[in-house]
Amino acid sequence: MELAKSLHVSKQCISNWENDNILPSVEMLVKIAKFFGVSTDALLGLENAKTVSVEGLTDAQIDHIKLFIDDLRGDRREL
């Protein structure tokens, strides 16, 4: 319901996409990706990379997260 309302389409339209009866347009695919906060590649199953949202964090906080990830990987490169 929430997706249909946000995209200004019917529940039937969403159901048709889910059941592979029809495909969303490219423009609608972009809107769906934005709604879920993912890339269009992720929606299409082309992206296997895992992501972490850093929205709302400061640059310093993001740098700390990068250092932590590098440490977990054993990568000691400087930012």
VEXZAMAR-335612 format. One record per residue (C-alpha): residue in one letter; x, y, z; residue number from 0. Coordinates in nm, 3 decimals. Example, Ala and Ser with C-alpha at 12.3 -4.5 7.8 and 13.67 -1.06 7.14 Angstrom:
+----+---------+---------+---------+-----+
| aa |      c1 |      c2 |      c3 |   i |
+----+---------+---------+---------+-----+
|  A |   1.230 |  -0.450 |   0.780 |   0 |
|  S |   1.367 |  -0.106 |   0.714 |   1 |
+----+---------+---------+---------+-----+
// end
This chain:
+----+---------+---------+---------+-----+
| aa |      c1 |      c2 |      c3 |   i |
+----+---------+---------+---------+-----+
|  M |   0.000 |   0.000 |   0.000 |   0 |
|  E |   0.273 |   0.243 |   0.102 |   1 |
|  L |   0.475 |   0.182 |  -0.215 |   2 |
|  A |   0.170 |   0.217 |  -0.438 |   3 |
|  K |   0.070 |   0.539 |  -0.265 |   4 |
|  S |   0.421 |   0.683 |  -0.285 |   5 |
|  L |   0.450 |   0.601 |  -0.657 |   6 |
|  H |   0.093 |   0.711 |  -0.735 |   7 |
|  V |   0.001 |   0.373 |  -0.881 |   8 |
|  S |  -0.262 |   0.115 |  -0.789 |   9 |
|  K |  -0.210 |  -0.188 |  -0.567 |  10 |
|  Q |  -0.295 |  -0.393 |  -0.877 |  11 |
|  C |  -0.001 |  -0.236 |  -1.060 |  12 |
|  I |   0.237 |  -0.332 |  -0.778 |  13 |
|  S |   0.090 |  -0.683 |  -0.776 |  14 |
|  N |   0.148 |  -0.715 |  -1.151 |  15 |
|  W |   0.514 |  -0.620 |  -1.105 |  16 |
|  E |   0.554 |  -0.866 |  -0.818 |  17 |
|  N |   0.399 |  -1.148 |  -1.021 |  18 |
|  D |   0.601 |  -1.073 |  -1.336 |  19 |
|  N |   0.287 |  -0.994 |  -1.534 |  20 |
|  I |   0.431 |  -0.660 |  -1.643 |  21 |
|  L |   0.755 |  -0.473 |  -1.586 |  22 |
|  P |   0.783 |  -0.120 |  -1.450 |  23 |
|  S |   0.911 |   0.149 |  -1.683 |  24 |
|  V |   1.267 |   0.272 |  -1.648 |  25 |
|  E |   1.139 |   0.590 |  -1.487 |  26 |
|  M |   0.931 |   0.390 |  -1.240 |  27 |
|  L |   1.229 |   0.163 |  -1.166 |  28 |
|  V |   1.428 |   0.470 |  -1.060 |  29 |
|  K |   1.142 |   0.580 |  -0.833 |  30 |
|  I |   1.120 |   0.232 |  -0.679 |  31 |
|  A |   1.496 |   0.232 |  -0.615 |  32 |
|  K |   1.472 |   0.570 |  -0.445 |  33 |
|  F |   1.177 |   0.452 |  -0.234 |  34 |
|  F |   1.376 |   0.155 |  -0.103 |  35 |
|  G |   1.708 |   0.342 |  -0.085 |  36 |
|  V |   1.890 |   0.104 |  -0.318 |  37 |
|  S |   2.045 |   0.124 |  -0.662 |  38 |
|  T |   1.859 |   0.018 |  -0.974 |  39 |
|  D |   2.131 |  -0.246 |  -1.021 |  40 |
|  A |   2.036 |  -0.392 |  -0.684 |  41 |
|  L |   1.670 |  -0.405 |  -0.785 |  42 |
|  L |   1.762 |  -0.581 |  -1.107 |  43 |
|  G |   1.984 |  -0.831 |  -0.926 |  44 |
|  L |   2.300 |  -0.702 |  -1.091 |  45 |
|  E |   2.468 |  -0.575 |  -0.776 |  46 |
|  N |   2.595 |  -0.805 |  -0.507 |  47 |
|  A |   2.774 |  -0.542 |  -0.301 |  48 |
|  K |   2.646 |  -0.482 |   0.048 |  49 |
|  T |   2.603 |  -0.120 |   0.151 |  50 |
|  V |   2.577 |   0.073 |   0.473 |  51 |
|  S |   2.392 |   0.403 |   0.488 |  52 |
|  V |   2.597 |   0.683 |   0.640 |  53 |
|  E |   2.325 |   0.939 |   0.588 |  54 |
|  G |   2.314 |   1.191 |   0.870 |  55 |
|  L |   2.668 |   1.121 |   0.987 |  56 |
|  T |   2.946 |   1.377 |   0.987 |  57 |
|  D |   3.251 |   1.342 |   0.766 |  58 |
|  A |   3.456 |   1.259 |   1.077 |  59 |
|  Q |   3.215 |   0.980 |   1.173 |  60 |
|  I |   3.225 |   0.840 |   0.820 |  61 |
|  D |   3.607 |   0.845 |   0.830 |  62 |
|  H |   3.596 |   0.645 |   1.155 |  63 |
|  I |   3.367 |   0.388 |   0.995 |  64 |
|  K |   3.603 |   0.359 |   0.696 |  65 |
|  L |   3.898 |   0.303 |   0.931 |  66 |
|  F |   3.703 |   0.036 |   1.119 |  67 |
|  I |   3.616 |  -0.144 |   0.795 |  68 |
|  D |   3.976 |  -0.124 |   0.674 |  69 |
|  D |   4.089 |  -0.265 |   1.010 |  70 |
|  L |   3.845 |  -0.556 |   0.981 |  71 |
|  R |   3.981 |  -0.629 |   0.634 |  72 |
|  G |   4.339 |  -0.602 |   0.757 |  73 |
|  D |   4.395 |  -0.307 |   0.527 |  74 |
|  R |   4.607 |  -0.038 |   0.692 |  75 |
|  R |   4.592 |   0.218 |   0.410 |  76 |
|  E |   4.551 |   0.581 |   0.504 |  77 |
|  L |   4.233 |   0.763 |   0.399 |  78 |
+----+---------+---------+---------+-----+
// end
